[in-house]
Amino acid sequence: MYYTSMKAETPSAVAVKVADAVWVAVALLHREHPTSSDFGLQEIVDRVLAEPRLGACQRTTLYAHVTQHCVANVTPNSGKYRMLFETMKGRRRLFRAGDPQDSSRTGKIVPEPPGVPSEFRSLLDWYRSDYAGARSLKQRIKDDPILAMRGLGKEIWADVDADEYVRQLREE
């Protein structure tokens, strides 16, 4: 489903897919609220509707995309996009490679640049370099309590030779 982001007679008009508009809105929310890890369904729908450069769309169509069509870890019905990730019931964030997903989801993760109004194309670079890139991985490791334990207690084993330790265990 498409809708036009500006009046049709404007030379810079771009036909924006609803899924792409949803992705742009969530990316904008991430940029505007860097301390928030995810966003509510209504917050996302409202952000799309508040952005006139993304065009106009039925609230119910947006809601279907935010709850179902774009969500990688939800069983698809018709849309198979992997643009969003459900963190908990009623909360979404942008999808990252490595996130668990439904095995039948094969759709795109980010919009194609020609389908995004020029004023939002920098979000694509931000996503690849910051949000889903190497800097993001370091931040996720830091934020994840299990991954943050990596290396914990290494000083206990610092002076122990692994081969000697295994040999002693086998002798016992």
N, CA and C atoms as an extended XYZ file, in Angstrom:
516
Properties=species:S:1:pos:R:3:atomname:S:1:resname:S:1:resid:I:1 pbc="F F F"
N         0.842       -1.166        0.000 N   MET     1
C         0.000        0.000        0.000 CA  MET     1
C         0.892        1.235        0.000 C   MET     1
N         0.590        2.171       -0.851 N   TYR     2
C         1.358        3.406       -0.977 CA  TYR     2
C         0.498        4.601       -0.633 C   TYR     2
N         1.141        5.676       -0.254 N   TYR     3
C         0.488        6.964       -0.209 CA  TYR     3
C         1.550        8.008       -0.486 C   TYR     3
N         1.142        9.163       -0.963 N   THR     4
C         2.085       10.186       -1.386 CA  THR     4
C         2.465       11.064       -0.215 C   THR     4
N         3.774       11.361       -0.122 N   SER     5
C         4.253       12.137        1.006 CA  SER     5
C         4.027       13.633        0.846 C   SER     5
N         3.773       14.102       -0.372 N   MET     6
C         3.516       15.513       -0.622 CA  MET     6
C         2.481       15.608       -1.727 C   MET     6
N         2.044       16.802       -2.025 N   LYS     7
C         1.077       16.955       -3.105 CA  LYS     7
C         1.646       16.351       -4.380 C   LYS     7
N         0.801       15.729       -5.174 N   ALA     8
C         1.242       15.018       -6.370 CA  ALA     8
C         1.968       15.922       -7.356 C   ALA     8
N         1.605       17.197       -7.417 N   GLU     9
C         2.246       18.077       -8.384 CA  GLU     9
C         3.636       18.539       -7.923 C   GLU     9
N         4.010       18.299       -6.697 N   THR    10
C         5.327       18.686       -6.206 CA  THR    10
C         6.373       17.758       -6.803 C   THR    10
N         7.451       18.298       -7.400 N   PRO    11
C         8.466       17.451       -8.017 CA  PRO    11
C         9.138       16.495       -7.051 C   PRO    11
N         9.222       16.835       -5.768 N   SER    12
C         9.914       15.972       -4.810 CA  SER    12
C         8.988       14.963       -4.138 C   SER    12
N         7.784       14.814       -4.666 N   ALA    13
C         6.838       13.868       -4.069 CA  ALA    13
C         7.379       12.444       -4.184 C   ALA    13
N         7.207       11.686       -3.121 N   VAL    14
C         7.648       10.296       -3.078 CA  VAL    14
C         6.467        9.448       -2.634 C   VAL    14
N         6.200        8.379       -3.365 N   ALA    15
C         5.157        7.443       -2.949 CA  ALA    15
C         5.743        6.593       -1.829 C   ALA    15
N         5.227        6.755       -0.627 N   VAL    16
C         5.775        6.083        0.555 CA  VAL    16
C         4.898        4.894        0.921 C   VAL    16
N         5.508        3.732        1.030 N   LYS    17
C         4.775        2.564        1.510 CA  LYS    17
C         4.465        2.765        2.988 C   LYS    17
N         3.356        2.225        3.410 N   VAL    18
C         2.969        2.352        4.818 CA  VAL    18
C         4.052        1.750        5.711 C   VAL    18
N         4.582        0.594        5.337 N   ALA    19
C         5.635       -0.038        6.129 CA  ALA    19
C         6.856        0.867        6.242 C   ALA    19
N         7.215        1.543        5.156 N   ASP    20
C         8.363        2.447        5.183 CA  ASP    20
C         8.085        3.655        6.077 C   ASP    20
N         6.858        4.158        6.032 N   ALA    21
C         6.482        5.280        6.900 CA  ALA    21
C         6.579        4.869        8.367 C   ALA    21
N         6.171        3.654        8.677 N   VAL    22
C         6.267        3.148       10.047 CA  VAL    22
C         7.733        3.061       10.464 C   VAL    22
N         8.589        2.530        9.587 N   TRP    23
C        10.017        2.417        9.900 CA  TRP    23
C        10.613        3.807       10.170 C   TRP    23
N        10.309        4.767        9.297 N   VAL    24
C        10.821        6.130        9.466 CA  VAL    24
C        10.360        6.704       10.804 C   VAL    24
N         9.108        6.525       11.144 N   ALA    25
C         8.580        7.057       12.405 CA  ALA    25
C         9.285        6.442       13.606 C   ALA    25
N         9.524        5.138       13.577 N   VAL    26
C        10.207        4.491       14.701 CA  VAL    26
C        11.666        4.948       14.759 C   VAL    26
N        12.303        5.090       13.611 N   ALA    27
C        13.677        5.604       13.589 CA  ALA    27
C        13.726        7.018       14.164 C   ALA    27
N        12.754        7.847       13.795 N   LEU    28
C        12.690        9.201       14.349 CA  LEU    28
C        12.507        9.168       15.864 C   LEU    28
N        11.642        8.283       16.341 N   LEU    29
C        11.446        8.154       17.788 CA  LEU    29
C        12.745        7.749       18.490 C   LEU    29
N        13.474        6.802       17.894 N   HIS    30
C        14.761        6.388       18.482 CA  HIS    30
C        15.731        7.561       18.542 C   HIS    30
N        15.773        8.356       17.488 N   ARG    31
C        16.683        9.503       17.446 CA  ARG    31
C        16.239       10.596       18.422 C   ARG    31
N        14.935       10.817       18.526 N   GLU    32
C        14.403       11.874       19.397 CA  GLU    32
C        14.459       11.494       20.882 C   GLU    32
N        14.422       10.199       21.158 N   HIS    33
C        14.414        9.703       22.546 CA  HIS    33
C        15.497        8.633       22.697 C   HIS    33
N        16.771        9.032       22.680 N   PRO    34
C        17.857        8.041       22.679 CA  PRO    34
C        17.929        7.169       23.927 C   PRO    34
N        17.313        7.582       25.020 N   THR    35
C        17.345        6.746       26.221 CA  THR    35
C        16.204        5.724       26.261 C   THR    35
N        15.259        5.831       25.340 N   SER    36
C        14.152        4.863       25.275 CA  SER    36
C        14.566        3.705       24.377 C   SER    36
N        14.383        2.502       24.867 N   SER    37
C        14.769        1.336       24.068 CA  SER    37
C        13.645        0.855       23.165 C   SER    37
N        12.397        1.188       23.489 N   ASP    38
C        11.268        0.775       22.667 CA  ASP    38
C        10.122        1.761       22.857 C   ASP    38
N         9.068        1.579       22.047 N   PHE    39
C         7.973        2.541       22.026 CA  PHE    39
C         6.639        1.825       21.964 C   PHE    39
N         5.608        2.466       22.515 N   GLY    40
C         4.263        1.916       22.512 CA  GLY    40
C         3.643        1.980       21.130 C   GLY    40
N         2.687        1.098       20.878 N   LEU    41
C         2.015        1.031       19.581 CA  LEU    41
C         1.381        2.365       19.214 C   LEU    41
N         0.645        2.939       20.144 N   GLN    42
C        -0.038        4.202       19.871 CA  GLN    42
C         0.956        5.325       19.642 C   GLN    42
N         2.049        5.302       20.362 N   GLU    43
C         3.098        6.311       20.194 CA  GLU    43
C         3.656        6.272       18.766 C   GLU    43
N         3.834        5.082       18.230 N   ILE    44
C         4.349        4.928       16.866 CA  ILE    44
C         3.319        5.411       15.849 C   ILE    44
N         2.073        4.979       15.999 N   VAL    45
C         1.011        5.410       15.085 CA  VAL    45
C         0.890        6.930       15.108 C   VAL    45
N         0.888        7.510       16.284 N   ASP    46
C         0.780        8.964       16.405 CA  ASP    46
C         1.958        9.676       15.750 C   ASP    46
N         3.153        9.075       15.842 N   ARG    47
C         4.345        9.707       15.241 CA  ARG    47
C         4.245        9.717       13.722 C   ARG    47
N         3.731        8.645       13.127 N   VAL    48
C         3.522        8.623       11.676 CA  VAL    48
C         2.518        9.703       11.295 C   VAL    48
N         1.411        9.753       12.000 N   LEU    49
C         0.358       10.717       11.683 CA  LEU    49
C         0.802       12.161       11.900 C   LEU    49
N         1.752       12.370       12.802 N   ALA    50
C         2.231       13.721       13.094 CA  ALA    50
C         3.240       14.223       12.066 C   ALA    50
N         3.695       13.348       11.185 N   GLU    51
C         4.723       13.722       10.217 CA  GLU    51
C         4.100       13.902        8.843 C   GLU    51
N         3.732       15.132        8.486 N   PRO    52
C         3.035       15.361        7.208 CA  PRO    52
C         3.861       14.955        5.991 C   PRO    52
N         5.172       14.949        6.103 N   ARG    53
C         6.013       14.578        4.960 CA  ARG    53
C         5.951       13.082        4.656 C   ARG    53
N         5.372       12.316        5.570 N   LEU    54
C         5.184       10.890        5.309 CA  LEU    54
C         3.838       10.606        4.658 C   LEU    54
N         3.005       11.602        4.559 N   GLY    55
C         1.718       11.433        3.903 CA  GLY    55
C         0.606       11.177        4.894 C   GLY    55
N        -0.531       10.787        4.354 N   ALA    56
C        -1.696       10.523        5.183 CA  ALA    56
C        -2.106        9.069        4.993 C   ALA    56
N        -2.520        8.453        6.067 N   CYS    57
C        -2.886        7.041        6.002 CA  CYS    57
C        -3.945        6.755        7.051 C   CYS    57
N        -4.741        5.745        6.796 N   GLN    58
C        -5.760        5.327        7.756 CA  GLN    58
C        -5.092        4.825        9.033 C   GLN    58
N        -5.594        5.241       10.162 N   ARG    59
C        -5.063        4.809       11.455 CA  ARG    59
C        -5.109        3.279       11.575 C   ARG    59
N        -6.165        2.652       11.082 N   THR    60
C        -6.272        1.188       11.187 CA  THR    60
C        -5.201        0.492       10.353 C   THR    60
N        -4.866        1.053        9.184 N   THR    61
C        -3.813        0.477        8.344 CA  THR    61
C        -2.466        0.601        9.042 C   THR    61
N        -2.204        1.744        9.625 N   LEU    62
C        -0.966        1.934       10.378 CA  LEU    62
C        -0.885        0.953       11.537 C   LEU    62
N        -1.979        0.834       12.264 N   TYR    63
C        -2.006       -0.056       13.414 CA  TYR    63
C        -1.709       -1.504       13.003 C   TYR    63
N        -2.262       -1.931       11.873 N   ALA    64
C        -2.002       -3.293       11.380 CA  ALA    64
C        -0.524       -3.491       11.059 C   ALA    64
N         0.110       -2.479       10.510 N   HIS    65
C         1.532       -2.587       10.190 CA  HIS    65
C         2.386       -2.601       11.460 C   HIS    65
N         2.037       -1.777       12.435 N   VAL    66
C         2.816       -1.693       13.673 CA  VAL    66
C         2.644       -2.945       14.528 C   VAL    66
N         1.461       -3.538       14.503 N   THR    67
C         1.215       -4.714       15.344 CA  THR    67
C         1.536       -6.033       14.649 C   THR    67
N         1.474       -6.073       13.326 N   GLN    68
C         1.558       -7.351       12.637 CA  GLN    68
C         2.522       -7.364       11.453 C   GLN    68
N         2.221       -6.600       10.418 N   HIS    69
C         2.918       -6.722        9.132 CA  HIS    69
C         4.426       -6.472        9.204 C   HIS    69
N         4.868       -5.583       10.061 N   CYS    70
C         6.281       -5.180       10.104 CA  CYS    70
C         7.083       -5.849       11.208 C   CYS    70
N         6.464       -6.690       12.024 N   VAL    71
C         7.104       -7.184       13.245 CA  VAL    71
C         7.751       -8.553       13.005 C   VAL    71
N         9.076       -8.577       13.098 N   ALA    72
C         9.864       -9.760       12.746 CA  ALA    72
C         9.573      -10.981       13.602 C   ALA    72
N         9.282      -10.800       14.860 N   ASN    73
C         9.091      -11.946       15.750 CA  ASN    73
C         7.619      -12.236       16.034 C   ASN    73
N         6.754      -11.871       15.081 N   VAL    74
C         5.335      -12.193       15.141 CA  VAL    74
C         5.021      -13.023       13.894 C   VAL    74
N         4.235      -14.068       14.053 N   THR    75
C         3.866      -14.897       12.907 CA  THR    75
C         3.140      -14.045       11.871 C   THR    75
N         3.625      -14.052       10.624 N   PRO    76
C         3.007      -13.174        9.612 CA  PRO    76
C         1.677      -13.707        9.118 C   PRO    76
N         0.822      -12.775        8.697 N   ASN    77
C        -0.382      -13.191        7.995 CA  ASN    77
C        -0.209      -12.836        6.517 C   ASN    77
N        -0.081      -11.570        6.187 N   SER    78
C         0.174      -11.216        4.788 CA  SER    78
C         1.530      -10.538        4.637 C   SER    78
N         1.823       -9.533        5.447 N   GLY    79
C         3.105       -8.843        5.362 CA  GLY    79
C         4.194       -9.641        6.046 C   GLY    79
N         5.377       -9.706        5.410 N   LYS    80
C         6.491      -10.477        5.979 CA  LYS    80
C         7.720       -9.620        6.247 C   LYS    80
N         7.491       -8.327        6.454 N   TYR    81
C         8.604       -7.428        6.736 CA  TYR    81
C         9.261       -7.774        8.058 C   TYR    81
N        10.515       -7.340        8.198 N   ARG    82
C        11.270       -7.513        9.443 CA  ARG    82
C        11.799       -6.150        9.892 C   ARG    82
N        10.939       -5.166        9.928 N   MET    83
C        11.357       -3.802       10.231 CA  MET    83
C        11.317       -3.483       11.718 C   MET    83
N        10.412       -4.124       12.448 N   LEU    84
C        10.245       -3.872       13.875 CA  LEU    84
C        10.465       -5.152       14.663 C   LEU    84
N        10.701       -4.987       15.951 N   PHE    85
C        10.876       -6.108       16.854 CA  PHE    85
C         9.992       -5.874       18.073 C   PHE    85
N         9.197       -6.876       18.433 N   GLU    86
C         8.337       -6.771       19.616 CA  GLU    86
C         9.170       -7.100       20.848 C   GLU    86
N         9.375       -6.111       21.697 N   THR    87
C        10.156       -6.323       22.918 CA  THR    87
C         9.293       -6.894       24.033 C   THR    87
N         8.068       -6.448       24.091 N   MET    88
C         7.071       -6.972       25.017 CA  MET    88
C         5.716       -6.578       24.446 C   MET    88
N         4.675       -7.129       24.967 N   LYS    89
C         3.340       -6.847       24.437 CA  LYS    89
C         3.089       -5.337       24.384 C   LYS    89
N         2.829       -4.850       23.203 N   GLY    90
C         2.517       -3.442       23.044 CA  GLY    90
C         3.715       -2.520       22.911 C   GLY    90
N         4.930       -3.073       22.791 N   ARG    91
C         6.140       -2.258       22.659 CA  ARG    91
C         6.925       -2.722       21.436 C   ARG    91
N         7.517       -1.765       20.721 N   ARG    92
C         8.276       -2.076       19.515 CA  ARG    92
C         9.544       -1.234       19.475 C   ARG    92
N        10.543       -1.772       18.769 N   ARG    93
C        11.750       -1.043       18.421 CA  ARG    93
C        12.146       -1.482       17.015 C   ARG    93
N        13.155       -0.840       16.445 N   LEU    94
C        13.621       -1.262       15.135 CA  LEU    94
C        14.295       -2.627       15.256 C   LEU    94
N        14.136       -3.429       14.220 N   PHE    95
C        14.747       -4.752       14.154 CA  PHE    95
C        16.245       -4.608       13.901 C   PHE    95
N        17.021       -5.505       14.477 N   ARG    96
C        18.464       -5.586       14.217 CA  ARG    96
C        18.791       -7.000       13.766 C   ARG    96
N        19.759       -7.129       12.878 N   ALA    97
C        20.224       -8.460       12.479 CA  ALA    97
C        20.642       -9.202       13.740 C   ALA    97
N        20.261      -10.454       13.851 N   GLY    98
C        20.559      -11.247       15.037 CA  GLY    98
C        19.407      -11.348       16.010 C   GLY    98
N        18.412      -10.461       15.860 N   ASP    99
C        17.222      -10.575       16.698 CA  ASP    99
C        16.471      -11.844       16.321 C   ASP    99
N        15.847      -12.522       17.287 N   PRO   100
C        15.019      -13.677       16.932 CA  PRO   100
C        13.872      -13.227       16.033 C   PRO   100
N        13.540      -14.065       15.064 N   GLN   101
C        12.454      -13.730       14.149 CA  GLN   101
C        11.695      -14.985       13.773 C   GLN   101
N        10.469      -14.803       13.321 N   ASP   102
C         9.675      -15.918       12.814 CA  ASP   102
C        10.350      -16.430       11.548 C   ASP   102
N        10.473      -17.739       11.434 N   SER   103
C        11.214      -18.324       10.315 CA  SER   103
C        10.586      -18.041        8.945 C   SER   103
N         9.311      -17.708        8.906 N   SER   104
C         8.675      -17.429        7.612 CA  SER   104
C         8.779      -15.960        7.207 C   SER   104
N         9.398      -15.147        8.040 N   ARG   105
C         9.605      -13.730        7.702 CA  ARG   105
C        10.834      -13.609        6.814 C   ARG   105
N        10.639      -13.067        5.625 N   THR   106
C        11.733      -12.921        4.663 CA  THR   106
C        11.815      -11.519        4.082 C   THR   106
N        10.942      -10.635        4.498 N   GLY   107
C        10.855       -9.296        3.915 CA  GLY   107
C        11.983       -8.379        4.336 C   GLY   107
N        11.938       -7.186        3.795 N   LYS   108
C        13.010       -6.222        4.026 CA  LYS   108
C        13.055       -5.752        5.477 C   LYS   108
N        14.233       -5.263        5.849 N   ILE   109
C        14.498       -4.778        7.201 CA  ILE   109
C        14.457       -3.250        7.227 C   ILE   109
N        14.947       -2.628        6.168 N   VAL   110
C        14.945       -1.168        6.041 CA  VAL   110
C        14.336       -0.785        4.698 C   VAL   110
N        13.790        0.416        4.603 N   PRO   111
C        13.237        0.872        3.323 CA  PRO   111
C        14.338        1.069        2.284 C   PRO   111
N        13.959        0.988        1.023 N   GLU   112
C        14.873        1.324       -0.066 CA  GLU   112
C        14.938        2.844       -0.153 C   GLU   112
N        16.116        3.430       -0.352 N   PRO   113
C        16.235        4.897       -0.377 CA  PRO   113
C        15.259        5.623       -1.312 C   PRO   113
N        14.993        5.132       -2.525 N   PRO   114
C        14.057        5.879       -3.373 CA  PRO   114
C        12.640        5.970       -2.812 C   PRO   114
N        12.273        5.069       -1.914 N   GLY   115
C        10.936        5.078       -1.330 CA  GLY   115
C        10.819        5.933       -0.082 C   GLY   115
N        11.916        6.617        0.293 N   VAL   116
C        11.935        7.445        1.493 CA  VAL   116
C        12.128        8.902        1.072 C   VAL   116
N        11.295        9.816        1.544 N   PRO   117
C        11.503       11.235        1.228 CA  PRO   117
C        12.936       11.657        1.570 C   PRO   117
N        13.519       12.492        0.752 N   SER   118
C        14.942       12.854        0.880 CA  SER   118
C        15.311       13.362        2.274 C   SER   118
N        14.410       14.063        2.929 N   GLU   119
C        14.725       14.613        4.248 CA  GLU   119
C        14.887       13.538        5.324 C   GLU   119
N        14.478       12.296        5.022 N   PHE   120
C        14.596       11.214        5.993 CA  PHE   120
C        15.661       10.182        5.610 C   PHE   120
N        16.322       10.351        4.490 N   ARG   121
C        17.282        9.331        4.033 CA  ARG   121
C        18.484        9.194        4.950 C   ARG   121
N        18.822       10.236        5.688 N   SER   122
C        19.950       10.141        6.621 CA  SER   122
C        19.667        9.105        7.719 C   SER   122
N        18.386        8.819        7.960 N   LEU   123
C        18.026        7.790        8.949 CA  LEU   123
C        18.547        6.417        8.533 C   LEU   123
N        18.609        6.169        7.235 N   LEU   124
C        19.118        4.889        6.746 CA  LEU   124
C        20.592        4.726        7.114 C   LEU   124
N        21.383        5.792        6.939 N   ASP   125
C        22.798        5.753        7.317 CA  ASP   125
C        22.949        5.630        8.831 C   ASP   125
N        22.140        6.387        9.581 N   TRP   126
C        22.174        6.306       11.037 CA  TRP   126
C        21.889        4.876       11.497 C   TRP   126
N        20.882        4.245       10.893 N   TYR   127
C        20.521        2.887       11.273 CA  TYR   127
C        21.699        1.939       11.062 C   TYR   127
N        22.303        2.001        9.880 N   ARG   128
C        23.388        1.068        9.555 CA  ARG   128
C        24.650        1.331       10.370 C   ARG   128
N        24.976        2.583       10.633 N   SER   129
C        26.225        2.878       11.332 CA  SER   129
C        26.079        2.874       12.849 C   SER   129
N        25.006        3.448       13.357 N   ASP   130
C        24.865        3.596       14.808 CA  ASP   130
C        23.932        2.572       15.440 C   ASP   130
N        22.721        2.493       14.946 N   TYR   131
C        21.710        1.667       15.605 CA  TYR   131
C        21.977        0.172       15.448 C   TYR   131
N        22.271       -0.273       14.248 N   ALA   132
C        22.470       -1.702       14.008 CA  ALA   132
C        23.938       -2.050       13.785 C   ALA   132
N        24.825       -1.055       13.820 N   GLY   133
C        26.238       -1.270       13.538 CA  GLY   133
C        27.043       -1.720       14.731 C   GLY   133
N        28.372       -1.635       14.594 N   ALA   134
C        29.303       -2.102       15.620 CA  ALA   134
C        29.131       -1.347       16.940 C   ALA   134
N        28.891       -0.042       16.875 N   ARG   135
C        28.694        0.725       18.108 CA  ARG   135
C        27.477        0.209       18.854 C   ARG   135
N        26.458       -0.173       18.114 N   SER   136
C        25.242       -0.693       18.722 CA  SER   136
C        25.521       -2.008       19.439 C   SER   136
N        26.333       -2.872       18.829 N   LEU   137
C        26.653       -4.168       19.431 CA  LEU   137
C        27.348       -3.967       20.770 C   LEU   137
N        28.312       -3.057       20.835 N   LYS   138
C        29.003       -2.786       22.091 CA  LYS   138
C        28.014       -2.292       23.153 C   LYS   138
N        27.091       -1.436       22.757 N   GLN   139
C        26.103       -0.916       23.703 CA  GLN   139
C        25.167       -2.025       24.173 C   GLN   139
N        24.755       -2.915       23.247 N   ARG   140
C        23.865       -4.012       23.643 CA  ARG   140
C        24.550       -4.956       24.617 C   ARG   140
N        25.841       -5.220       24.400 N   ILE   141
C        26.587       -6.074       25.326 CA  ILE   141
C        26.641       -5.416       26.693 C   ILE   141
N        26.874       -4.115       26.708 N   LYS   142
C        26.934       -3.365       27.962 CA  LYS   142
C        25.585       -3.378       28.676 C   LYS   142
N        24.494       -3.263       27.922 N   ASP   143
C        23.160       -3.182       28.507 CA  ASP   143
C        22.579       -4.534       28.907 C   ASP   143
N        23.044       -5.615       28.300 N   ASP   144
C        22.495       -6.943       28.577 CA  ASP   144
C        23.147       -7.509       29.834 C   ASP   144
N        22.359       -7.831       30.863 N   PRO   145
C        22.954       -8.299       32.120 CA  PRO   145
C        23.727       -9.613       31.981 C   PRO   145
N        23.302      -10.486       31.101 N   ILE   146
C        24.018      -11.752       30.907 CA  ILE   146
C        25.326      -11.505       30.158 C   ILE   146
N        25.252      -10.765       29.048 N   LEU   147
C        26.457      -10.482       28.285 CA  LEU   147
C        27.436       -9.614       29.072 C   LEU   147
N        26.929       -8.791       29.961 N   ALA   148
C        27.795       -7.933       30.774 CA  ALA   148
C        28.659       -8.754       31.732 C   ALA   148
N        28.288      -10.003       32.004 N   MET   149
C        29.063      -10.856       32.905 CA  MET   149
C        30.280      -11.466       32.222 C   MET   149
N        30.431      -11.234       30.921 N   ARG   150
C        31.564      -11.787       30.180 CA  ARG   150
C        32.873      -11.348       30.855 C   ARG   150
N        33.720      -12.318       31.141 N   GLY   151
C        35.009      -12.039       31.769 CA  GLY   151
C        34.967      -11.938       33.276 C   GLY   151
N        33.780      -11.983       33.854 N   LEU   152
C        33.634      -11.873       35.303 CA  LEU   152
C        34.325      -13.063       35.983 C   LEU   152
N        35.174      -12.812       36.919 N   GLY   153
C        35.868      -13.868       37.654 CA  GLY   153
C        37.104      -14.404       36.965 C   GLY   153
N        37.536      -13.763       35.886 N   LYS   154
C        38.689      -14.281       35.147 CA  LYS   154
C        39.963      -14.261       35.994 C   LYS   154
N        40.014      -13.384       36.993 N   GLU   155
C        41.203      -13.315       37.840 CA  GLU   155
C        41.359      -14.592       38.675 C   GLU   155
N        40.280      -15.305       38.933 N   ILE   156
C        40.328      -16.555       39.703 CA  ILE   156
C        41.142      -17.603       38.955 C   ILE   156
N        41.029      -17.602       37.630 N   TRP   157
C        41.689      -18.600       36.802 CA  TRP   157
C        42.972      -18.079       36.151 C   TRP   157
N        43.380      -16.871       36.480 N   ALA   158
C        44.522      -16.244       35.799 CA  ALA   158
C        45.802      -17.068       35.903 C   ALA   158
N        46.077      -17.692       37.051 N   ASP   159
C        47.332      -18.428       37.259 CA  ASP   159
C        47.173      -19.938       37.082 C   ASP   159
N        46.052      -20.372       36.527 N   VAL   160
C        45.795      -21.802       36.374 CA  VAL   160
C        46.028      -22.211       34.923 C   VAL   160
N        46.869      -23.225       34.743 N   ASP   161
C        47.096      -23.776       33.418 CA  ASP   161
C        45.935      -24.728       33.108 C   ASP   161
N        45.241      -24.474       32.018 N   ALA   162
C        44.038      -25.248       31.688 CA  ALA   162
C        44.341      -26.730       31.504 C   ALA   162
N        45.419      -27.048       30.804 N   ASP   163
C        45.764      -28.460       30.567 CA  ASP   163
C        46.103      -29.170       31.877 C   ASP   163
N        46.841      -28.498       32.751 N   GLU   164
C        47.201      -29.080       34.041 CA  GLU   164
C        45.948      -29.296       34.897 C   GLU   164
N        45.032      -28.363       34.866 N   TYR   165
C        43.793      -28.463       35.635 CA  TYR   165
C        42.964      -29.672       35.168 C   TYR   165
N        42.823      -29.826       33.848 N   VAL   166
C        42.068      -30.960       33.307 CA  VAL   166
C        42.755      -32.278       33.656 C   VAL   166
N        44.111      -32.327       33.589 N   ARG   167
C        44.846      -33.544       33.939 CA  ARG   167
C        44.576      -33.927       35.397 C   ARG   167
N        44.574      -32.932       36.293 N   GLN   168
C        44.317      -33.199       37.713 CA  GLN   168
C        42.894      -33.719       37.929 C   GLN   168
N        41.919      -33.146       37.218 N   LEU   169
C        40.539      -33.611       37.344 CA  LEU   169
C        40.408      -35.065       36.899 C   LEU   169
N        41.108      -35.428       35.835 N   ARG   170
C        41.033      -36.799       35.311 CA  ARG   170
C        41.669      -37.802       36.274 C   ARG   170
N        42.719      -37.374       36.967 N   GLU   171
C        43.381      -38.259       37.922 CA  GLU   171
C        42.498      -38.538       39.133 C   GLU   171
N        41.667      -37.557       39.498 N   GLU   172
C        40.793      -37.731       40.656 CA  GLU   172
C        39.681      -38.634       40.272 C   GLU   172
